[in-house]
Amino acid sequence: MELAFGSENILRGIDLSIRKGERIVLVGPSGAGKSLILKILAGLILPTRGKVFVEGENFHQVPSVRQQQLRLKMGMLFQKNALFDSLSNAENIAFPLREVRALGEAEIDSIVNRFLEAVGIPHAKLLFPDEISGGMQKRLGIARAMALDPEIVFYDDPTAGLDPITSRKIIDLIIELQEKKQSTVVAITNDMNRAYQLAHRIFIVLDGQLVETGSPQQTKVHKDPRVLQFVRGLSQGPLS
Amino acid sequence: MIEFKNLVKRFGTRTILKGISFKIEEGQIAFILGTSGTGKSVLLKNLVGLLRPDEGEIWVDGREISKLSEQEYLEVRKICGMVFQQPALFDSLSVFENVAFGLRKHRIVEEALIPQRVQEALDAVHVKGVEQKFPQQISYGMQKRVSLARTVALRPKILLFDEPTTGLDPITTTAINELIQELSRQYKTTSLVVSHDMKCALDIADQIIVLDQGNVVDLGTPEQLKKSQVPLVKDFLEEVLAQEAQSALEEAKGRRS
């Protein structure tokens, strides 16, 4: 796929194939287009050229009813969580359930409890997002994304701004939920330690293109000097 | 240069800072580490007077500042340069005008001397040839540099950084960390950095202060903290120390072959 804004080509010829049950991590310099790739994959923006297939179907050509069905299989954690300030934490999780599922209140409450428990914040049920810490807000965002039981989950920088211990726990939680459901995960991060912790396969977005660097082990000792400079954060090298 | 003495800050019934004491000598770079929500930003806000402590003292440049009037506090703020997490540049002003803004507003130098002062600051952060561009026309990494230039142009005695590298890619992170060190040395500032970047803290800090739930749980030089027995500190540094050991091993292997 390709993406241009006006005359500016942001993404040039991105080919990516993700298998069911895989955890993929995208890394790359700020402004390289990582979030745009994620949004294209999630069907939130249309690529200028190219196609996106979900479960073998051309996402932008299927009838809208089918497109909606495919969308419901996807969950997304946004970079800034995008929580509703005016709703309690429980209501934040309940919101999408009410929007798209015809469930009774008792059932919604039981799902809310289950996911608050799963992300480790059952005590924060009746608080509001601005009454809990940044790490807890991330957990709440994850709970909301997971409550619809998605088969494909997109995480846009799930640990940005969190301390290393909280970050490690958030990634552990993402892995735990993914393994339980055997869902497919695509995540963006710029913290290489978190990328190594989470990924089956890592990709770097460089100059509008995608370079697959393989497993964490393969990435750490990659032959491409651009990749090595990036993952080691060296100030000198071909990317400077 | 900066000293906190038994600082206590409460919000309602919750005590956020529970008696913080430490001292940063003139010219030092100090890092404050701690889990999210442990009071690091509250501490910074107490220093610049956006919050006032309930108990304790804050000494800056030989003066106790926590009970100063708003008017008197302006002088303290003048010697503190703050670098925010986001570049926070003015969209409608060019790079040059962004750096010149504070100089004009605080009438720090005469108009005729402003171009030279702006140029010096941009040189110091290694930004060239974009003076007439607008923030949205330069990369995010470059915007971060310009925001650093804007702060150092005012020649503050104290530089405060609130998570300067959060969300940046590894190369830009290294570049900004190197700049923090360069600028602190070049402008002889005392620097206080709130950060989650353990590697950077070990690389450039003179002193590291670790906060947990409103208390200082450890404090010392990077070498001292590497040997710390405090569980939180060990957890924090675990990955970085493992990486250091790994690189050392690779280097040794490289030498043998």
Chai-1 contact restraints between the chains, C-beta under 6 A:
chainA,res_idxA,chainB,res_idxB,connection_type,confidence,min_distance_angstrom,max_distance_angstrom,comment,restraint_id
A,P29,B,D169,contact,1.0,0.0,6.0,A-B,restraint_1
A,S30,B,Y140,contact,1.0,0.0,6.0,A-B,restraint_2
A,S30,B,D169,contact,1.0,0.0,6.0,A-B,restraint_3
A,G31,B,S139,contact,1.0,0.0,6.0,A-B,restraint_4
A,G31,B,Y140,contact,1.0,0.0,6.0,A-B,restraint_5
A,S133,B,S36,contact,1.0,0.0,6.0,A-B,restraint_6
A,S133,B,G37,contact,1.0,0.0,6.0,A-B,restraint_7
A,G134,B,S36,contact,1.0,0.0,6.0,A-B,restraint_8
A,G135,B,S36,contact,1.0,0.0,6.0,A-B,restraint_9
A,A160,B,G167,contact,1.0,0.0,6.0,A-B,restraint_10
A,G161,B,T166,contact,1.0,0.0,6.0,A-B,restraint_11
A,L162,B,S36,contact,1.0,0.0,6.0,A-B,restraint_12
A,D163,B,T35,contact,1.0,0.0,6.0,A-B,restraint_13
A,D163,B,S36,contact,1.0,0.0,6.0,A-B,restraint_14
A,D163,B,H196,contact,1.0,0.0,6.0,A-B,restraint_15
A,P164,B,F236,contact,1.0,0.0,6.0,A-B,restraint_16
A,I165,B,D235,contact,1.0,0.0,6.0,A-B,restraint_17
A,T166,B,S36,contact,1.0,0.0,6.0,A-B,restraint_18
A,N190,B,D169,contact,1.0,0.0,6.0,A-B,restraint_19
A,M192,B,P170,contact,1.0,0.0,6.0,A-B,restraint_20
A,N193,B,E239,contact,1.0,0.0,6.0,A-B,restraint_21
A,G233,B,P170,contact,1.0,0.0,6.0,A-B,restraint_22
A,G233,B,I171,contact,1.0,0.0,6.0,A-B,restraint_23
A,G233,B,T173,contact,1.0,0.0,6.0,A-B,restraint_24
A,G233,B,T174,contact,1.0,0.0,6.0,A-B,restraint_25
A,S235,B,T174,contact,1.0,0.0,6.0,A-B,restraint_26
A,S235,B,A175,contact,1.0,0.0,6.0,A-B,restraint_27
